[in-house]
């Protein structure tokens, strides 16, 4: 009934406490009947969605735990359903449309991030297609960027301000976006979640003093 042909996402790796990702999806609808197109996601909230330049008709389905007495066969069938949400996903956006032809959906997500040791980290899932492009704008020079969910290289370091990184995300349906970045100026920043525990033993002898010091560091 439909095919999600391609997706292209863009984001700017700024110093804020969230990451705004904007995407465009090309969708082919193959008949005139109304269709419901599931777009799985997690790790953030959908803040905007349009279809061919008009507000999109959406339904958001949150993941549900199976009933305690659900038969094993029904649970197995649920796992095999394409694009069905699982316990690790935030839900599924269902896009409703009708009429055959090529359609363009534009979406915008606001993704939460964590900070550890100067790194900003995002772990989310985005609706992907057979070919999914990711473009990252990096405002600061000498910024380290790591992307775990790509066929391309997974480690970048920018040499100039406002440099672009273009890569391709892995998978179709709901794909992972595992991204982290750290500007050079952030390397020496204090991580408020860092705690330490240390133990010192001072050995006093006639001919010398010996000190043994053990420190344990915990990041959050």
C-alpha positions in Angstrom: 0.0 0.0 0.0 2.9 2.3 0.6 6.7 2.5 0.7 9.0 4.9 2.6 11.6 5.5 0.0 14.1 7.8 1.7 14.7 9.9 4.7 17.0 12.9 5.4 17.7 14.3 8.8 19.5 17.5 9.9 20.7 18.7 13.3 23.0 21.3 14.8 25.3 20.1 17.6 25.0 23.1 19.8 25.7 23.6 23.5 22.1 23.4 24.6 20.6 20.6 26.7 18.5 19.1 23.8 19.0 18.2 20.2 16.5 19.3 17.6 16.3 17.0 14.6 14.4 17.9 11.4 13.7 15.3 8.8 12.1 14.8 5.4 10.6 11.5 4.3 9.7 10.6 0.8 6.7 8.2 0.7 5.0 6.5 -2.2 1.3 5.6 -1.7 0.4 2.9 -4.2 -3.4 3.1 -4.3 -6.3 5.6 -3.7 -7.5 4.0 -0.4 -6.7 5.5 3.0 -3.5 4.2 4.4 -1.9 4.3 7.9 1.9 4.6 7.9 3.7 3.6 11.1 6.8 5.6 12.0 8.5 4.2 15.2 10.5 6.6 17.4 11.9 6.9 20.9 14.1 9.1 23.0 12.3 12.4 22.4 9.1 14.2 21.5 7.5 15.1 18.1 7.1 18.8 17.9 6.0 19.3 14.3 4.7 17.2 11.4 3.5 18.2 7.9 2.5 16.2 4.8 2.9 18.0 1.5 3.2 21.3 3.3 -0.1 20.9 5.3 -0.5 19.8 8.9 -0.3 16.0 9.0 -3.0 13.7 10.4 -1.3 11.8 13.1 -2.0 9.2 15.8 0.6 8.4 18.5 0.6 4.8 19.9 2.5 4.2 23.1 4.0 0.8 23.8 1.9 -1.6 25.9 3.0 -4.4 28.0 1.5 -7.8 27.2 -1.3 -9.1 29.4 -0.2 -11.5 32.1 -2.1 -14.4 30.6 -1.4 -13.7 27.0 -0.8 -16.9 25.1 2.7 -17.5 23.9 1.6 -17.8 20.3 0.0 -14.3 20.4 3.1 -12.8 22.0 5.2 -14.3 19.2 2.9 -12.9 16.5 3.1 -9.5 18.1 6.9 -9.6 18.0 6.8 -10.4 14.3 4.6 -7.5 13.4 6.6 -5.1 11.2 7.1 -1.6 12.8 5.4 -2.7 16.1 6.6 -0.9 19.2 8.6 -2.8 21.7 9.5 -2.2 25.4 12.5 -0.1 24.4 10.7 2.3 22.0 8.8 5.4 22.9 5.9 4.6 20.6 4.8 4.7 17.0 3.6 7.8 15.0 0.9 6.7 12.7 0.6 8.9 9.6 -2.8 8.9 7.9 -3.1 9.8 4.3 -4.9 8.8 1.1 -4.5 9.1 -2.6 -1.9 7.5 -4.8 1.4 9.2 -5.6 4.6 10.6 -4.1 4.2 12.4 -0.8 6.7 14.3 1.4 6.4 14.3 5.2 8.4 16.8 7.3 9.0 16.0 10.9 10.8 17.7 13.8 11.9 15.9 17.0 13.3 17.3 20.2 15.6 14.7 21.7 16.9 14.7 25.2 20.6 14.3 25.9 22.9 13.3 28.8 26.2 14.9 29.7 29.2 12.8 30.9 32.7 13.9 31.2 32.3 16.8 28.8 30.4 14.6 26.2 26.9 15.3 25.2 25.1 12.0 24.4 21.9 11.2 22.5 20.3 7.7 22.4 17.1 7.7 20.3 15.3 6.0 17.5 14.1 7.7 14.3 11.8 6.6 11.5 14.2 5.4 8.8 13.9 4.4 5.2 15.9 2.2 2.9 18.2 5.1 2.4 18.6 7.5 5.4 20.9 10.5 5.3 22.1 12.4 8.4 23.6 15.8 8.2 25.2 17.4 11.3 26.1 21.0 11.5 29.0 21.5 14.0 29.4 25.2 15.1 32.7 24.8 16.9 36.1 23.8 15.5 38.0 20.9 17.1 34.8 19.1 18.1 34.9 15.4 18.5 31.8 13.6 17.1 31.1 9.8 17.5 28.2 8.1 15.7 27.7 4.4 16.5 24.7 3.8 14.2 26.2 4.2 10.7 27.9 2.2 8.0 30.3 5.1 7.5 33.2 6.0 9.8 32.1 6.4 13.4 34.6 9.1 14.6 35.0 12.6 13.3 36.9 15.8 14.5 36.0 19.1 12.9 38.8 21.4 11.7 36.8 24.6 11.2 33.7 26.3 12.6 30.3 25.5 11.1 31.7 22.3 9.5 29.2 19.7 8.1 29.3 16.0 8.7 27.2 13.9 6.2 26.7 10.2 6.8 24.1 7.4 6.4 22.1 5.8 9.3 21.7 2.0 9.5 18.5 0.1 9.1 14.9 0.6 8.1 11.7 1.2 10.1 13.0 2.3 13.5 16.7 2.8 13.6 19.0 3.8 16.4 20.7 7.2 16.6 23.6 6.8 19.0 25.4 10.1 18.9 27.9 11.9 21.2 30.0 15.0 20.7 32.5 17.1 22.7 33.9 20.5 21.8 37.5 21.0 22.6 36.7 23.7 25.2 34.5 21.2 27.1 37.3 18.7 27.7 38.4 20.4 30.9 34.9 21.2 32.2 33.9 19.8 35.6 31.3 17.0 35.4 28.9 17.6 38.3 28.0 13.9 38.2 31.6 12.8 38.9 32.2 11.4 42.4 35.4 10.0 43.9 36.3 7.8 46.8 39.9 7.5 48.0 41.8 5.6 50.6 45.3 6.5 51.8 47.7 4.4 53.9 50.8 6.1 55.4 53.5 3.7 56.5 56.0 5.3 58.9 59.3 3.5 59.1 62.7 4.4 60.7 64.3 5.1 57.4 61.4 6.3 55.2 57.8 7.3 54.8 55.6 5.3 52.4 52.2 6.4 51.2 49.8 4.2 49.2 46.8 6.0 47.7 43.8 4.4 45.9 41.2 6.5 44.2 37.9 5.3 42.6 36.1 7.6 40.1 32.4 7.2 39.2 30.7 9.1 36.4 27.0 9.3 37.5 
